[in-house]
Amino acid sequence: MDYKGLGNIFKGVTSSGAWVCFDKFNRLIPEVLSVCTVQFKAVCDGIASESVRICVEGDKIMLDPTCGSFITMNPGYLG
């Protein structure tokens, strides 16, 4: 999974109000995890400020505040 793929997932989830669960999130390489954090923060900030639209990866998208993102991690996995 690369940051563009995750960005597309966030765009779809955010605009539709869907929920998503990312499994074994700690398996992402640090570079992708870093960009994903910025994408996720844009969604959280938009919800907190009650925005109607947010910017994810340079695209303005509608924000449905009922969207949700969850992760699972396996702390025993070292890479």
Secondary structure by P-SEA (a helix, b strand, c coil): ccaaaaaaaaaaaaaacbbbbbcccccccaaaaaaaaaaaaaaaaaaaacccccccccbbbbbcccccccccccccccc
